[in-house]
Amino acid sequence: MDYKYSQIQEVASKLKDPELLKTKGRAILRSPELNGLFSHLKEMDANNRAEFGKEINNLKTELTEILDNMENESIQLDPIDVTAPIDKNVASDKHPRLLNSSHGSKHPLMTELDNILDIFYRMGFTALESRQVDDDFHMFESLNFPEDHPARDDYDTFMTTTGLIAPAHTSTMQNRVLVDGKKLLDEGSPIASVLPGRVFRNEDVDARHGHTFYQVEGIYVDKGINTGHLISTFKTFLEEYYSQEMELILQPFYFPFTEPSFEFVLSCPFCQKNGCNVCSYSGWIELGGCGMIHPNVLKMAGIDSDIYTGFAWGFGVDRLVMMKHGIEDIRHFMAGKLEFLRQFS
């Protein structure tokens, strides 16, 4: 029996070798030496078999603990800076050439969005960023889109399997702004807010349409507000943004969340109304939708539509910037071409 126990000690001494443990890892728990010890059990009488088996299991447990500790120690590595441009173990003469950060610049859309918001700030508006994922209530129901209403088809967008929606317009924020702004009305102040954000639509991409683009929504609610206030507000903004008088027309349209509803249309700066592929040879470019906020939308937010009225609009930032800088194709904004972006650095 002493010989058999000495074999356990012999195997233990061999398998506990740090280099062997590091090389073999957990495979050592299935090693022939360890499994070979169990073959001796059948040669023993019942009285000694239990004790011998217990010793073998103790060895296996001890090896498992050593391996666990080794793995835990290997995890305690120095933290790696994943943002570092260079591997610190690479020789300095092998470092890649880095671009000078002074060559970078803001994307033209973000630069112009800052300009747009600055104008509205000076006009007394506050800003709240729109969400990039929203729900059916804020996308449709709160905006007077009944379930199965055909107008929903005009806002064909991307949806998740759980029912969340990639917003097709920044109007998804209207209900939130109106609900939160109700206390301003109670205090005698208007609700005046602009809502910048990225929107998504299932669109055929061409020179002036994209599936992903930026919008700015505007909301103004107070007593005695009418369409004249809407037109003068938006015209003031456009003339400040373009630093010139603008040729602007308002044409009737339909939106479930405004009544009456209109589209703002500007003369095409690329062809001087002679017709080109940017304006689809119409001579005009539709800039966005607008109208007086529908009473149902106000009621949904708990605002008395018999006392308060308001207007709302939504326009595409990409299209506004195209017209300002003479950019003929909306796809340039998302192409990531340095030749294009460097023009705005």
DRENDO-868567 format. One line per 4 residues: their letters; for each residue x, y, z of N, C-alpha, C. Coordinates in pm, whole numbers, always signed. Example, Ala and Ser with C-alpha at 12.3 -4.5 7.8 and 13.67 -1.06 7.14 Angstrom:
% DRENDO-868567
AS> +1319 -569 +780 +1230 -450 +780 +1320 -330 +780; +1285 -225 +708 +1367 -106 +714 +1290 +3 +787
This chain:
% DRENDO-868567
MDYK> +83 -121 +0 +0 +0 +0 +86 +126 +0; +200 +121 +76 +290 +235 +78 +342 +264 -61; +366 +157 -139 +415 +175 -276 +312 +251 -359; +187 +215 -344 +81 +281 -420 +72 +428 -383
YSQI> +81 +460 -252 +75 +600 -210 +197 +679 -257; +311 +613 -264 +431 +681 -314 +414 +716 -461; +336 +632 -533 +308 +663 -673 +228 +792 -685; +132 +812 -594 +55 +937 -594 +147 +1056 -574
QEVA> +241 +1044 -481 +335 +1153 -453 +424 +1180 -575; +463 +1070 -641 +547 +1082 -759 +475 +1157 -872; +349 +1116 -897 +268 +1180 -1002 +242 +1326 -965; +212 +1351 -836 +185 +1487 -790 +306 +1576 -814
SKLK> +427 +1526 -782 +549 +1604 -799 +570 +1640 -946; +539 +1543 -1033 +559 +1567 -1176 +457 +1666 -1232; +328 +1645 -1199 +223 +1726 -1257 +217 +1867 -1201; +274 +1889 -1083 +272 +2022 -1023 +384 +2112 -1076
DPEL> +466 +2059 -1166 +575 +2138 -1222 +516 +2262 -1294; +557 +2384 -1256 +498 +2506 -1312 +506 +2514 -1464; +620 +2472 -1520 +636 +2479 -1665 +540 +2384 -1736; +523 +2263 -1678 +431 +2166 -1737 +288 +2216 -1728
LKTK> +253 +2275 -1613 +117 +2330 -1597 +90 +2442 -1696; +193 +2526 -1717 +177 +2637 -1810 +161 +2587 -1954; +234 +2480 -1987 +230 +2426 -2123 +102 +2348 -2150; +67 +2259 -2056 -46 +2169 -2078 -181 +2232 -2040
GRAI> -180 +2321 -1942 -306 +2380 -1898 -399 +2275 -1840; -528 +2286 -1868 -627 +2193 -1809 -620 +2053 -1869; -546 +2037 -1976 -527 +1903 -2033 -455 +1811 -1934; -386 +1873 -1838 -312 +1793 -1740 -406 +1713 -1650
LRSP> -531 +1758 -1638 -629 +1685 -1555 -674 +1556 -1623; -641 +1543 -1753 -674 +1420 -1826 -548 +1343 -1865; -437 +1373 -1797 -308 +1313 -1832 -307 +1163 -1800; -228 +1084 -1875 -218 +939 -1850 -168 +908 -1709
ELNG> -78 +993 -1656 -24 +968 -1521 -135 +973 -1417; -223 +1075 -1429 -330 +1090 -1331 -435 +979 -1349; -472 +951 -1473 -570 +845 -1497 -516 +708 -1460; -382 +693 -1472 -320 +564 -1440 -334 +528 -1293
LFSH> -341 +628 -1207 -356 +601 -1064 -487 +530 -1034; -593 +566 -1110 -723 +503 -1085 -723 +353 -1117; -627 +310 -1203 -622 +166 -1239 -583 +78 -1120; -519 +141 -1020 -478 +63 -903 -596 +29 -811
LKEM> -705 +101 -825 -818 +81 -734 -873 -61 -739; -873 -121 -860 -932 -255 -873 -846 -364 -806; -719 -330 -778 -630 -426 -714 -643 -423 -562; -712 -326 -507 -718 -307 -362 -843 -370 -303
DANN> -831 -400 -175 -950 -449 -106 -1039 -329 -75; -1162 -357 -41 -1263 -252 -23 -1223 -153 +86; -1152 -198 +188 -1117 -110 +300 -1021 +0 +257; -925 -32 +170 -824 +65 +129 -865 +145 +4
RAEF> -959 +90 -71 -996 +152 -199 -1050 +294 -179; -1135 +314 -79 -1196 +445 -58 -1092 +549 -21; -998 +512 +65 -895 +605 +108 -802 +644 -7; -765 +542 -90 -677 +568 -203 -745 +658 -307
GKEI> -873 +628 -332 -948 +711 -427 -961 +854 -380; -978 +871 -249 -989 +1005 -192 -860 +1083 -214; -744 +1016 -199 -615 +1082 -218 -596 +1127 -364; -640 +1039 -455 -629 +1076 -598 -716 +1200 -627
NNLK> -840 +1200 -575 -931 +1314 -596 -877 +1442 -533; -810 +1426 -417 -748 +1542 -353 -641 +1603 -443; -563 +1515 -508 -459 +1562 -599 -523 +1635 -718; -631 +1576 -771 -699 +1638 -886 -756 +1775 -848
TELT> -812 +1785 -727 -866 +1912 -678 -755 +2015 -661; -642 +1970 -609 -529 +2060 -588 -476 +2113 -721; -466 +2025 -821 -421 +2068 -953 -519 +2169 -1015; -650 +2143 -996 -753 +2236 -1048 -739 +2373 -986
EILD> -715 +2379 -855 -698 +2508 -786 -575 +2582 -836; -466 +2506 -858 -343 +2570 -909 -370 +2631 -1047; -441 +2554 -1132 -472 +2604 -1267 -563 +2726 -1261; -662 +2724 -1170 -752 +2840 -1154 -673 +2965 -1116
NMEN> -581 +2949 -1021 -500 +3063 -976 -410 +3115 -1088; -356 +3023 -1167 -271 +3065 -1279 -351 +3145 -1381; -474 +3100 -1408 -557 +3172 -1505 -596 +3310 -1453; -627 +3319 -1324 -661 +3449 -1266 -544 +3545 -1270
ESIQ> -425 +3491 -1246 -305 +3575 -1251 -280 +3626 -1392; -306 +3541 -1492 -281 +3581 -1631 -378 +3691 -1674; -495 +3698 -1608 -592 +3802 -1643 -549 +3939 -1590; -473 +3940 -1483 -429 +4065 -1422 -314 +4126 -1501
LDPI> -344 +4164 -1625 -243 +4225 -1711 -250 +4377 -1702; -145 +4439 -1745 -147 +4585 -1752 -255 +4627 -1849; -332 +4732 -1815 -437 +4777 -1906 -380 +4822 -2040; -456 +4796 -2146 -415 +4835 -2281 -496 +4957 -2323
DVTA> -429 +5056 -2372 -497 +5175 -2423 -537 +5146 -2568; -665 +5109 -2587 -710 +5071 -2721 -717 +5191 -2815; -708 +5312 -2760 -712 +5432 -2845 -573 +5474 -2892; -469 +5408 -2836 -332 +5447 -2872 -304 +5413 -3018
PIDK> -244 +5504 -3091 -218 +5479 -3233 -99 +5388 -3258; -18 +5363 -3153 +106 +5288 -3172 +116 +5179 -3065; +156 +5060 -3103 +187 +4952 -3009 +320 +4986 -2942; +319 +4995 -2808 +441 +5036 -2738 +554 +4936 -2753
NVAS> +523 +4813 -2798 +627 +4711 -2815 +693 +4717 -2953; +640 +4804 -3039 +696 +4816 -3172 +809 +4919 -3172; +918 +4886 -3238 +1033 +4977 -3243 +993 +5110 -3307; +1055 +5218 -3260 +1017 +5352 -3304 +1031 +5370 -3455
DKHP> +1131 +5303 -3515 +1149 +5320 -3660 +1042 +5246 -3741; +959 +5167 -3671 +851 +5094 -3738 +715 +5161 -3716; +714 +5273 -3642 +587 +5340 -3615 +525 +5393 -3744; +393 +5381 -3758 +327 +5434 -3879 +328 +5587 -3879
RLLN> +322 +5644 -3997 +317 +5790 -4008 +176 +5836 -3971; +169 +5928 -3876 +39 +5976 -3830 +2 +6107 -3898; -128 +6123 -3923 -175 +6248 -3979 -174 +6357 -3872; -137 +6474 -3910 -136 +6587 -3818 -280 +6625 -3784
SSHG> -311 +6634 -3655 -449 +6663 -3613 -495 +6800 -3660; -402 +6889 -3691 -441 +7022 -3737 -505 +7017 -3876; -490 +6903 -3947 -550 +6889 -4079 -697 +6852 -4071; -745 +6812 -3955 -884 +6772 -3941 -978 +6892 -3933
SKHP> -1105 +6867 -3956 -1204 +6974 -3948 -1341 +6914 -3920; -1434 +6997 -3880 -1571 +6952 -3858 -1637 +6920 -3991; -1727 +6825 -3987 -1804 +6793 -4107 -1890 +6914 -4143; -1903 +6944 -4273 -1981 +7062 -4311 -2124 +7061 -4258
LMTE> -2186 +6944 -4245 -2322 +6939 -4192 -2325 +6984 -4047; -2224 +6943 -3968 -2220 +6982 -3827 -2187 +7130 -3811; -2100 +7181 -3898 -2069 +7324 -3895 -2194 +7407 -3924; -2266 +7366 -4028 -2386 +7441 -4066 -2499 +7423 -3965
LDNI> -2506 +7306 -3902 -2608 +7285 -3800 -2585 +7380 -3683; -2458 +7401 -3647 -2426 +7498 -3542 -2472 +7638 -3582; -2450 +7674 -3709 -2494 +7806 -3758 -2646 +7819 -3752; -2714 +7714 -3792 -2861 +7714 -3791 -2914 +7733 -3649
LDIF> -2859 +7656 -3556 -2905 +7665 -3417 -2874 +7802 -3358; -2759 +7858 -3396 -2724 +7990 -3344 -2827 +8095 -3386; -2875 +8086 -3509 -2978 +8181 -3556 -3105 +8165 -3474; -3146 +8041 -3453 -3269 +8019 -3377 -3253 +8057 -3230
YRMG> -3134 +8038 -3174 -3111 +8084 -3037 -3135 +8234 -3028; -3083 +8307 -3127 -3097 +8453 -3127 -3242 +8496 -3151; -3323 +8403 -3206 -3465 +8432 -3227 -3550 +8391 -3106; -3483 +8339 -3002 -3554 +8305 -2879 -3592 +8160 -2862
FTAL> -3542 +8074 -2950 -3574 +7931 -2941 -3470 +7859 -2855; -3512 +7752 -2791 -3421 +7659 -2725 -3408 +7535 -2813; -3309 +7450 -2787 -3285 +7331 -2870 -3285 +7205 -2785; -3338 +7097 -2843 -3338 +6966 -2780 -3310 +6864 -2890
ESRQ> -3208 +6782 -2871 -3170 +6686 -2975 -3274 +6576 -2987; -3306 +6540 -3110 -3402 +6433 -3137 -3340 +6297 -3110; -3426 +6198 -3087 -3378 +6060 -3063 -3353 +5988 -3195; -3264 +5889 -3192 -3237 +5810 -3312 -3310 +5676 -3309
VDDD> -3372 +5643 -3198 -3460 +5527 -3188 -3581 +5570 -3106; -3699 +5538 -3154 -3819 +5583 -3084 -3927 +5476 -3093; -4048 +5510 -3046 -4157 +5413 -3044 -4272 +5460 -3132; -4369 +5371 -3151 -4481 +5398 -3240 -4565 +5517 -3190
FHMF> -4579 +5529 -3059 -4662 +5638 -3004 -4609 +5774 -3047; -4478 +5797 -3029 -4422 +5928 -3062 -4403 +5947 -3212; -4385 +5836 -3284 -4368 +5847 -3429 -4500 +5873 -3500; -4608 +5814 -3449 -4736 +5824 -3520 -4853 +5870 -3431
ESLN> -4883 +5793 -3327 -5008 +5815 -3252 -5019 +5955 -3194; -4909 +6004 -3134 -4913 +6137 -3072 -4922 +6248 -3176; -4899 +6213 -3304 -4901 +6312 -3413 -5025 +6299 -3499; -5130 +6238 -3443 -5260 +6231 -3511 -5258 +6136 -3632
FPED> -5170 +6033 -3626 -5173 +5926 -3725 -5251 +5809 -3665; -5377 +5790 -3697 -5449 +5672 -3645 -5383 +5544 -3695; -5404 +5436 -3623 -5350 +5307 -3665 -5408 +5269 -3802; -5323 +5218 -3889 -5360 +5177 -4026 -5398 +5293 -4116
HPAR> -5367 +5418 -4074 -5395 +5533 -4161 -5298 +5530 -4279; -5347 +5553 -4401 -5258 +5545 -4518 -5144 +5646 -4516; -5157 +5755 -4440 -5048 +5854 -4433 -4922 +5796 -4371; -4936 +5687 -4296 -4818 +5623 -4238 -4724 +5571 -4347
DDYD> -4779 +5535 -4462 -4697 +5481 -4570 -4594 +5581 -4619; -4624 +5711 -4607 -4531 +5813 -4653 -4407 +5823 -4564; -4411 +5756 -4449 -4299 +5761 -4355 -4238 +5622 -4339; -4226 +5552 -4452 -4167 +5419 -4453 -4025 +5428 -4399
TFMT> -3997 +5360 -4290 -3867 +5373 -4225 -3820 +5235 -4177; -3715 +5235 -4100 -3655 +5111 -4052 -3706 +5079 -3912; -3740 +4951 -3890 -3795 +4908 -3761 -3717 +4788 -3710; -3712 +4774 -3577 -3651 +4656 -3516 -3758 +4549 -3497
TTGL> -3714 +4427 -3471 -3808 +4317 -3450 -3889 +4335 -3322; -3842 +4423 -3232 -3916 +4448 -3107 -4012 +4565 -3121; -4020 +4624 -3242 -4116 +4731 -3265 -4062 +4871 -3250; -3935 +4886 -3211 -3876 +5020 -3204 -3852 +5072 -3345
IAPA> -3851 +5204 -3359 -3848 +5266 -3491 -3729 +5362 -3502; -3662 +5358 -3618 -3566 +5462 -3652 -3646 +5578 -3707; -3657 +5689 -3635 -3752 +5796 -3672 -3734 +5845 -3815; -3846 +5863 -3884 -3845 +5916 -4020 -3853 +6068 -4020
HTST> -3877 +6128 -3904 -3882 +6273 -3892 -3858 +6312 -3747; -3809 +6434 -3727 -3783 +6481 -3591 -3911 +6520 -3519; -4025 +6508 -3589 -4154 +6536 -3525 -4185 +6438 -3411; -4108 +6330 -3402 -4128 +6237 -3291 -4107 +6306 -3156
MQNR> -4040 +6421 -3155 -4013 +6492 -3030 -4124 +6591 -2994; -4219 +6613 -3086 -4320 +6717 -3062 -4396 +6695 -2933; -4448 +6575 -2912 -4530 +6549 -2794 -4450 +6573 -2666; -4324 +6532 -2664 -4241 +6551 -2545 -4223 +6701 -2516
VLVD> -4195 +6777 -2621 -4174 +6922 -2602 -4302 +6989 -2556; -4415 +6950 -2614 -4542 +7013 -2577 -4582 +6977 -2433; -4562 +6850 -2396 -4595 +6807 -2258 -4507 +6881 -2158; -4376 +6885 -2184 -4284 +6952 -2091 -4305 +7104 -2092
GKKL> -4347 +7159 -2209 -4360 +7304 -2221 -4492 +7359 -2171; -4584 +7270 -2133 -4715 +7317 -2087 -4702 +7412 -1967; -4606 +7386 -1882 -4587 +7474 -1765 -4543 +7613 -1807; -4472 +7624 -1922 -4434 +7757 -1972 -4558 +7836 -2011
LDEG> -4653 +7767 -2076 -4777 +7834 -2114 -4853 +7882 -1990; -4853 +7798 -1886 -4921 +7835 -1762 -4857 +7958 -1697; -4727 +7976 -1723 -4654 +8091 -1666 -4662 +8214 -1757; -4729 +8199 -1873 -4741 +8312 -1964 -4632 +8323 -2068
SPIA> -4547 +8220 -2078 -4439 +8219 -2177 -4475 +8124 -2291; -4423 +8147 -2412 -4452 +8056 -2524 -4364 +7932 -2520; -4406 +7830 -2590 -4319 +7715 -2618 -4247 +7749 -2749; -4115 +7758 -2744 -4035 +7789 -2863 -3914 +7699 -2863
SVLP> -3917 +7596 -2946 -3811 +7496 -2942 -3777 +7448 -3082; -3648 +7422 -3106 -3603 +7357 -3229 -3542 +7223 -3193; -3562 +7125 -3283 -3526 +6987 -3253 -3439 +6930 -3364; -3307 +6942 -3354 -3219 +6885 -3456 -3202 +6735 -3435
GRVF> -3182 +6662 -3542 -3159 +6519 -3528 -3142 +6450 -3661; -3099 +6325 -3653 -3081 +6243 -3773 -3205 +6157 -3793; -3249 +6146 -3918 -3371 +6070 -3949 -3341 +5968 -4058; -3430 +5870 -4070 -3405 +5754 -4155 -3530 +5720 -4235
RNED> -3513 +5699 -4366 -3627 +5662 -4448 -3586 +5559 -4553; -3681 +5477 -4590 -3660 +5378 -4695 -3675 +5448 -4830; -3568 +5516 -4872 -3572 +5601 -4991 -3487 +5543 -5104; -3525 +5571 -5226 -3437 +5549 -5341 -3337 +5663 -5343
VDAR> -3209 +5629 -5331 -3105 +5731 -5319 -3076 +5791 -5456; -3074 +5926 -5463 -3035 +5995 -5585 -2967 +6127 -5545; -2957 +6220 -5639 -2881 +6343 -5615 -2937 +6427 -5500; -3065 +6416 -5471 -3121 +6498 -5363 -3201 +6419 -5260
HGHT> -3191 +6287 -5263 -3259 +6203 -5164 -3160 +6103 -5104; -3170 +6086 -4974 -3087 +5987 -4905 -3171 +5911 -4804; -3125 +5792 -4767 -3199 +5714 -4667 -3171 +5763 -4525; -3060 +5838 -4507 -3024 +5894 -4376 -2984 +6040 -4397
FYQV> -3046 +6129 -4322 -3015 +6270 -4336 -3052 +6343 -4207; -3025 +6472 -4203 -3050 +6552 -4082 -3168 +6645 -4104; -3245 +6663 -3998 -3359 +6753 -3999 -3351 +6847 -3879; -3420 +6960 -3892 -3444 +7047 -3777 -3594 +7073 -3771
EGIY> -3653 +7033 -3661 -3795 +7057 -3635 -3808 +7187 -3556; -3914 +7260 -3581 -3939 +7380 -3504 -4081 +7381 -3450; -4099 +7427 -3326 -4232 +7433 -3264 -4247 +7568 -3194; -4361 +7631 -3216 -4391 +7755 -3144 -4539 +7753 -3107
VDKG> -4571 +7768 -2979 -4709 +7765 -2930 -4730 +7881 -2834; -4841 +7952 -2853 -4879 +8061 -2763 -5023 +8100 -2796; -5072 +8200 -2731 -5206 +8250 -2762 -5200 +8337 -2888; -5299 +8320 -2977 -5312 +8406 -3094 -5212 +8385 -3205
INTG> -5150 +8266 -3212 -5051 +8238 -3316 -5123 +8196 -3444; -5078 +8249 -3560 -5141 +8215 -3687 -5037 +8187 -3795; -5085 +8159 -3917 -4995 +8123 -4027 -4898 +8235 -4061; -4941 +8359 -4043 -4852 +8472 -4070 -4726 +8467 -3985
HLIS> -4741 +8426 -3859 -4623 +8412 -3771 -4529 +8304 -3824; -4587 +8194 -3873 -4507 +8085 -3929 -4424 +8135 -4047; -4490 +8201 -4142 -4421 +8246 -4263 -4311 +8346 -4229; -4342 +8442 -4145 -4243 +8546 -4112 -4125 +8488 -4035
TFKT> -4151 +8391 -3946 -4043 +8328 -3868 -3948 +8253 -3959; -4005 +8172 -4048 -3919 +8090 -4132 -3847 +8174 -4238; -3915 +8275 -4291 -3851 +8363 -4389 -3737 +8441 -4325; -3757 +8487 -4202 -3651 +8557 -4129 -3530 +8466 -4111
FLEE> -3556 +8342 -4074 -3446 +8247 -4058 -3370 +8228 -4189; -3442 +8201 -4298 -3377 +8174 -4427 -3292 +8291 -4473; -3345 +8412 -4460 -3271 +8529 -4507 -3149 +8557 -4421; -3157 +8523 -4292 -3040 +8535 -4204 -2937 +8429 -4240
YYSQ> -2982 +8308 -4268 -2891 +8197 -4299 -2820 +8220 -4432; -2893 +8266 -4533 -2834 +8286 -4665 -2783 +8428 -4688; -2808 +8516 -4591 -2762 +8656 -4600 -2812 +8724 -4727; -2934 +8696 -4764 -2994 +8759 -4882 -3145 +8739 -4878
EMEL> -3215 +8816 -4956 -3358 +8795 -4966 -3384 +8668 -5047; -3484 +8591 -5004 -3511 +8461 -5066 -3643 +8463 -5141; -3645 +8396 -5257 -3770 +8374 -5329 -3832 +8248 -5273; -3942 +8264 -5207 -4002 +8156 -5129 -4151 +8147 -5162
ILQP> -4199 +8026 -5186 -4343 +8007 -5204 -4392 +7902 -5106; -4519 +7911 -5074 -4584 +7818 -4983 -4693 +7746 -5062; -4685 +7614 -5068 -4786 +7541 -5143 -4860 +7444 -5052; -4990 +7425 -5074 -5069 +7337 -4988 -5017 +7194 -4990
FYFP> -5029 +7127 -4879 -4985 +6988 -4868 -5070 +6922 -4760; -5039 +6797 -4731 -5112 +6728 -4624 -5014 +6664 -4527; -5031 +6697 -4400 -4964 +6629 -4290 -5070 +6604 -4183; -5077 +6486 -4126 -5178 +6458 -4023 -5163 +6544 -3898
FTEP> -5041 +6595 -3873 -5016 +6665 -3746 -5025 +6817 -3758; -5054 +6869 -3879 -5076 +7012 -3895 -5203 +7037 -3977; -5267 +7149 -3950 -5388 +7186 -4024 -5411 +7338 -4012; -5395 +7416 -4121 -5358 +7370 -4255 -5210 +7333 -4265
SFEF> -5178 +7262 -4373 -5041 +7215 -4394 -4985 +7272 -4524; -4853 +7295 -4524 -4788 +7352 -4641 -4651 +7289 -4661; -4594 +7317 -4778 -4453 +7291 -4805 -4385 +7424 -4839; -4265 +7443 -4780 -4182 +7556 -4820 -4104 +7515 -4945
VLSC> -4107 +7598 -5047 -4036 +7567 -5171 -3952 +7688 -5210; -3822 +7663 -5238 -3730 +7770 -5277 -3689 +7752 -5423; -3661 +7862 -5490 -3613 +7853 -5629 -3478 +7784 -5632; -3456 +7701 -5732 -3332 +7621 -5741 -3213 +7711 -5772
PFCQ> -3110 +7711 -5686 -2994 +7798 -5709 -2899 +7743 -5815; -2918 +7618 -5856 -2826 +7556 -5951 -2862 +7588 -6096; -2991 +7607 -6123 -3033 +7626 -6262 -3114 +7753 -6282; -3130 +7834 -6174 -3211 +7957 -6183 -3349 +7928 -6244
KNGC> -3408 +7819 -6198 -3544 +7777 -6237 -3554 +7729 -6382; -3439 +7701 -6446 -3444 +7649 -6583 -3462 +7497 -6586; -3435 +7433 -6472 -3452 +7288 -6463 -3320 +7214 -6469; -3298 +7125 -6369 -3177 +7042 -6366 -3207 +6915 -6287
NVCS> -3107 +6824 -6279 -3134 +6697 -6212 -3150 +6714 -6061; -3096 +6822 -6003 -3109 +6844 -5859 -3254 +6876 -5822; -3319 +6960 -5903 -3458 +6998 -5874 -3558 +6915 -5954; -3509 +6804 -6012 -3595 +6718 -6096 -3660 +6798 -6209
YSGW> -3583 +6896 -6259 -3626 +6977 -6375 -3755 +7054 -6350; -3778 +7088 -6222 -3898 +7166 -6189 -3866 +7314 -6168; -3738 +7345 -6143 -3698 +7483 -6114 -3710 +7521 -5969; -3768 +7432 -5888 -3789 +7460 -5746 -3742 +7342 -5661
IELG> -3699 +7373 -5539 -3657 +7268 -5446 -3742 +7277 -5321; -3807 +7166 -5290 -3889 +7160 -5168 -3796 +7148 -5048; -3810 +7242 -4955 -3719 +7248 -4841 -3773 +7176 -4719; -3904 +7177 -4700 -3959 +7109 -4583 -4107 +7133 -4569
GCGM> -4166 +7062 -4474 -4309 +7076 -4447 -4334 +7165 -4327; -4454 +7220 -4322 -4488 +7309 -4211 -4639 +7322 -4200; -4686 +7393 -4101 -4829 +7417 -4085 -4863 +7453 -3942; -4991 +7478 -3921 -5040 +7505 -3786 -5061 +7372 -3714
IHPN> -5013 +7362 -3592 -5022 +7236 -3518 -5167 +7194 -3504; -5195 +7070 -3539 -5332 +7018 -3536 -5386 +7020 -3392; -5512 +7060 -3373 -5569 +7062 -3237 -5557 +6928 -3166; -5567 +6818 -3240 -5555 +6685 -3177 -5417 +6663 -3117
VLKM> -5314 +6718 -3181 -5177 +6704 -3130 -5162 +6783 -3001; -5221 +6904 -2997 -5218 +6984 -2874 -5294 +6914 -2762; -5411 +6859 -2794 -5492 +6791 -2692 -5419 +6668 -2638; -5348 +6596 -2728 -5273 +6477 -2686 -5168 +6513 -2581
AGID> -5119 +6638 -2585 -5018 +6684 -2489 -5081 +6754 -2369; -5216 +6760 -2365 -5283 +6823 -2252 -5293 +6974 -2264; -5281 +7028 -2386 -5288 +7174 -2408 -5425 +7208 -2467; -5490 +7307 -2411 -5624 +7347 -2456 -5613 +7418 -2591
SDIY> -5661 +7352 -2698 -5650 +7409 -2833 -5749 +7523 -2856; -5843 +7544 -2765 -5933 +7660 -2776 -5865 +7788 -2727; -5759 +7771 -2648 -5688 +7887 -2594 -5556 +7909 -2668; -5487 +7800 -2700 -5353 +7810 -2758 -5351 +7756 -2901
TGFA> -5270 +7820 -2984 -5242 +7771 -3119 -5092 +7775 -3140; -5047 +7709 -3242 -4903 +7708 -3268 -4871 +7660 -3407; -4746 +7674 -3445 -4702 +7623 -3576 -4580 +7534 -3557; -4557 +7452 -3659 -4442 +7361 -3657 -4388 +7349 -3799
WGFG> -4260 +7319 -3809 -4200 +7293 -3940 -4092 +7188 -3924; -4051 +7132 -4035 -3938 +7042 -4039 -3867 +7057 -4172; -3737 +7086 -4170 -3664 +7099 -4296 -3537 +7015 -4292; -3491 +6976 -4412 -3371 +6896 -4423 -3246 +6983 -4420
VDRL> -3158 +6955 -4325 -3034 +7031 -4313 -2945 +7008 -4435; -2937 +6883 -4481 -2852 +6851 -4595 -2889 +6936 -4716; -3019 +6947 -4742 -3063 +7022 -4860 -3037 +7171 -4844; -3051 +7220 -4723 -3023 +7362 -4695 -2876 +7392 -4722
VMMK> -2788 +7302 -4677 -2644 +7322 -4696 -2607 +7308 -4843; -2671 +7214 -4914 -2647 +7199 -5058 -2670 +7331 -5130; -2780 +7396 -5097 -2816 +7520 -5165 -2721 +7634 -5128; -2671 +7632 -5004 -2581 +7739 -4959 -2445 +7730 -5027
HGIE> -2394 +7607 -5044 -2258 +7589 -5095 -2253 +7538 -5239; -2370 +7529 -5304 -2371 +7484 -5443 -2329 +7339 -5459; -2365 +7255 -5365 -2333 +7112 -5372 -2441 +7044 -5454; -2402 +6975 -5558 -2500 +6924 -5654 -2553 +6785 -5619
DIRH> -2488 +6716 -5523 -2530 +6578 -5494 -2525 +6554 -5343; -2639 +6514 -5286 -2649 +6494 -5141 -2561 +6378 -5093; -2526 +6289 -5185 -2446 +6171 -5146 -2304 +6208 -5107; -2257 +6327 -5145 -2123 +6370 -5107 -2106 +6376 -4955
FMAG> -2213 +6409 -4883 -2204 +6426 -4737 -2166 +6296 -4667; -2210 +6183 -4719 -2186 +6055 -4654 -2075 +5974 -4720; -2016 +6026 -4828 -1918 +5949 -4904 -1783 +5937 -4835; -1752 +6032 -4745 -1623 +6028 -4676 -1505 +6060 -4765
KLEF> -1528 +6131 -4875 -1419 +6165 -4967 -1347 +6290 -4916; -1215 +6276 -4899 -1137 +6388 -4847 -1138 +6507 -4942; -1142 +6479 -5073 -1144 +6589 -5170 -1262 +6680 -5146; -1375 +6620 -5111 -1495 +6699 -5082 -1486 +6768 -4947
LRQF> -1448 +6694 -4844 -1448 +6747 -4707 -1346 +6858 -4689; -1231 +6850 -4760 -1126 +6951 -4742 -1169 +7089 -4790; -1272 +7095 -4871 -1321 +7225 -4915 -1378 +7307 -4800; -1414 +7237 -4689 -1482 +7304 -4577 -1392 +7314 -4454
S> -1264 +7277 -4468 -1174 +7277 -4353 -1134 +7420 -4317
